[in-house]
Amino acid sequence: MGASRDTSLPSVACSHYRDRIEPLAWPSSRTPNQFTNTPGQVAFSPDGSQLIVTTKANGSDIDVFRVGFFGQLSASPVVNSEPGTVPFAVTFDPAGHLVVANAGTDALATYTLNPNGTVSLIDAVGPARRRRAGRSGPGYFYASNAGSASVSGYQAAPTATSRRSGHRQAPNPGTVDASASVDGQFLYVQTGGNGIVDEFHVNTNGSLTGIGSVTVAGAVGGEGIVAF
C-alpha cells in the first residue's frame, strides 16, 4: 500500500497490535507537499523487521526504518542515497530482494536489503517509468508507465537480476498504480485518467490478457490500489 509521512494525504502506514489498528508516528523531516518530493511508497520487509520508504525527488533516497517488537519505528532511518534515480515504488521478489521502480532513470532496480538497513544494488533494467512495481506469479513484476498508459513486464532471473519480459498497452489512460492478487493469477491496474481499474489475467509466461475494466465512482485522478 502506498503511504506518506504527509498527514494531509489519504493513506497512512499503520501498526496492527492486539486487534487494534493505530497510526504510527512519523519523523517530522522531509515533508514538502509537492508531488514529486513527497514519499513514493512504504513497504515492510518480508520478515516485518524493516520499513522501507522511498523519497522520490526529495533526495532520491531509500530510507529504511527498524521496526520494534510492538511496531514502533526507529527514531531515524538508514538513508540510502541513490542520486538521480528518483525511487518511487517498491516490492520484493521471491528471494526477498528489494525491487524499486526508479522514475529518474526509467529503470526497475533490484537490491539486497541488508540487516543493518543498507541496500546493495544487484541489477537495473529499463524502462520502468514512474509508478507501481506490482509483483505476480513466479517472479513476474509489472511497472505502470503513466506517460504512455502502458504496463511493462519483468521477470526475476536466477542470478537475482531482472529482465524485461514484455509490454502491454492498457485499455485506458493514466496507468498509475497496480496490484496483483495473492495467488498471482490476476493483475489490477489503476488508470486514473478516467477513474477506471483495468483487469488482466497473468499467463504462465508472464504475458497479460485483458479480462475487463470497472469504473470506480469518484476515482478520477486517484492513486493507490490493493488486491487480495
C-alpha positions in Angstrom: 0.0 0.0 0.0 1.4 3.5 -0.9 1.6 5.9 2.0 3.2 9.1 3.1 4.6 11.0 6.0 2.5 14.0 5.0 -0.7 13.6 7.0 -2.7 15.6 4.5 -2.6 12.6 2.1 -5.3 10.0 2.3 -3.2 6.9 3.0 -1.1 6.2 6.1 1.0 3.4 7.5 -0.4 1.7 10.5 0.6 -0.9 13.1 -1.6 -3.9 14.0 -1.3 -4.8 17.7 -3.8 -6.8 19.8 -6.6 -6.4 17.2 -6.2 -2.6 17.0 -5.0 -0.5 14.1 -3.1 2.5 15.2 -1.3 5.2 13.2 2.4 5.3 13.5 4.3 8.5 14.4 6.5 9.7 11.6 9.7 11.8 11.9 8.9 15.4 11.0 11.7 15.8 8.5 11.3 16.0 4.7 7.5 16.6 4.4 7.1 19.0 1.5 3.7 18.9 -0.2 5.0 19.0 -3.8 4.0 15.7 -5.5 7.4 14.8 -6.9 9.0 15.4 -3.5 6.7 13.5 -1.2 7.4 9.9 -0.3 6.5 7.4 -3.1 5.6 4.3 -1.2 6.2 2.4 2.1 6.6 -1.3 2.4 7.6 -3.8 5.1 10.4 -6.2 4.5 9.2 -9.9 4.2 10.0 -10.6 7.8 8.5 -7.4 9.1 11.6 -6.2 10.8 12.2 -3.2 8.5 10.1 -0.5 6.9 11.2 0.9 3.5 10.2 4.5 2.5 11.1 5.9 -0.9 11.5 9.7 -1.1 11.3 10.3 -4.9 13.0 13.5 -5.9 13.3 14.7 -2.3 16.8 13.4 -2.0 16.4 10.3 -4.2 16.8 8.2 -1.1 15.6 4.8 0.1 15.0 5.2 3.8 15.0 2.0 6.0 13.5 2.1 9.5 13.9 -0.6 12.0 10.6 -1.9 13.3 10.4 -2.7 17.1 8.6 -5.5 18.8 5.4 -3.5 19.3 5.5 -1.9 15.9 7.4 1.3 16.8 9.9 2.7 14.3 13.5 3.6 15.0 13.9 7.3 15.7 15.7 7.8 12.4 16.1 5.7 9.3 19.2 4.4 7.5 19.3 6.8 4.5 20.5 5.1 1.3 21.2 7.9 -1.2 20.6 6.9 -4.9 21.4 10.2 -6.7 19.3 10.8 -9.8 17.2 7.6 -9.6 14.1 9.2 -8.0 13.0 5.9 -6.3 9.2 5.5 -6.5 7.5 2.2 -6.0 8.8 -0.9 -4.1 8.1 -4.6 -3.8 10.0 -7.8 -3.1 11.0 -10.7 -5.3 10.6 -14.4 -4.2 14.1 -14.4 -2.9 13.5 -11.4 -0.6 15.3 -8.8 -2.7 14.1 -5.3 -2.8 12.7 -4.2 -6.2 12.4 -0.5 -6.9 10.8 1.4 -9.8 13.1 4.4 -10.3 11.4 7.2 -12.1 14.6 9.2 -12.7 16.4 6.5 -14.6 13.3 4.7 -16.1 14.6 1.5 -14.6 13.5 -1.4 -12.4 16.3 -2.0 -9.9 16.9 -4.9 -7.6 18.7 -4.5 -4.3 19.9 -6.7 -1.4 18.3 -5.3 1.8 20.9 -5.8 4.4 20.1 -6.4 8.2 21.7 -3.0 9.1 19.3 -1.2 6.8 21.7 -0.5 3.9 20.8 -1.6 0.4 23.2 -3.0 -2.3 22.4 -2.7 -5.9 22.2 -6.1 -7.8 20.9 -5.0 -11.2 18.8 -2.5 -13.0 16.9 -2.8 -16.3 14.6 -0.3 -18.0 12.3 1.2 -19.0 10.0 1.2 -15.9 8.5 4.7 -15.9 7.0 6.4 -12.9 4.9 4.2 -10.8 4.0 0.9 -9.1 6.0 -2.3 -9.5 3.4 -4.9 -8.9 4.5 -8.5 -8.3 2.7 -11.5 -9.6 3.3 -15.2 -10.3 6.7 -16.9 -10.2 8.9 -13.8 -10.1 7.0 -11.6 -12.5 6.8 -7.8 -12.0 4.8 -5.2 -13.7 5.6 -1.5 -13.9 2.9 1.1 -14.7 4.1 3.7 -17.2 1.9 6.7 -16.5 3.1 8.7 -19.5 2.3 6.1 -22.1 -0.7 4.4 -20.5 1.1 1.0 -20.6 2.4 -1.7 -18.4 5.9 -3.2 -18.7 6.5 -6.8 -17.6 9.7 -8.2 -16.0 10.9 -11.5 -14.6 13.4 -12.2 -11.9 16.3 -14.2 -13.3 18.1 -17.0 -11.4 21.0 -14.6 -10.6 18.5 -12.3 -8.8 18.7 -9.7 -11.6 15.6 -8.7 -13.5 15.0 -8.9 -17.3 12.2 -7.4 -19.3 9.6 -9.9 -20.4 7.0 -7.9 -22.3 5.0 -4.7 -22.8 1.2 -4.3 -22.7 -0.9 -1.3 -23.6 -3.6 -0.6 -21.1 -7.1 0.0 -22.4 -7.5 3.3 -20.5 -5.2 6.3 -19.9 -3.3 7.2 -16.7 -1.7 4.0 -15.6 -0.6 4.9 -12.0 -0.8 2.0 -9.6 -1.1 -1.7 -9.9 -1.6 -4.7 -7.6 -1.7 -8.5 -8.1 -4.0 -11.0 -6.5 -2.4 -13.1 -3.7 -2.3 -16.2 -5.9 -0.6 -14.2 -8.7 -3.1 -15.0 -11.3 -4.6 -11.6 -11.8 -3.2 -8.0 -12.1 -5.3 -4.9 -11.5 -4.1 -1.6 -12.9 -5.5 1.7 -11.8 -5.9 4.0 -14.7 -6.6 7.3 -13.0 -7.3 9.3 -16.2 -10.9 8.2 -16.2 -11.1 6.6 -12.7 -11.0 3.0 -14.1 -9.4 -0.2 -12.9 -8.2 -2.5 -15.8 -8.2 -6.2 -15.1 -5.7 -8.7 -16.6 -5.1 -12.4 -16.3 -1.4 -13.3 -15.8 -0.5 -16.1 -18.2 2.1 -18.7 -17.4 4.8 -16.9 -19.4 4.1 -13.6 -17.7 2.1 -12.0 -20.6 -1.1 -10.3 -19.8 -4.6 -10.9 -21.2 -7.2 -8.2 -20.6 -10.4 -9.6 -19.0 -12.3 -6.4 -18.3 -12.5 -2.9 -16.7 -14.6 -1.3 -14.0 -15.3 2.4 -13.4 -14.8 3.4 -9.7 -17.0 6.3 -8.6 -15.1 9.4 -7.7 -11.7 7.9 -8.7 -10.6 10.2 -11.5 -7.1 11.2 -10.6 -7.0 8.7 -7.7 -4.0 6.8 -6.6 -3.4 3.6 -4.6 -4.8 0.1 -5.1 -4.6 -3.1 -3.1 -5.6 -6.6 -4.3 -6.2 -9.7 -2.2 
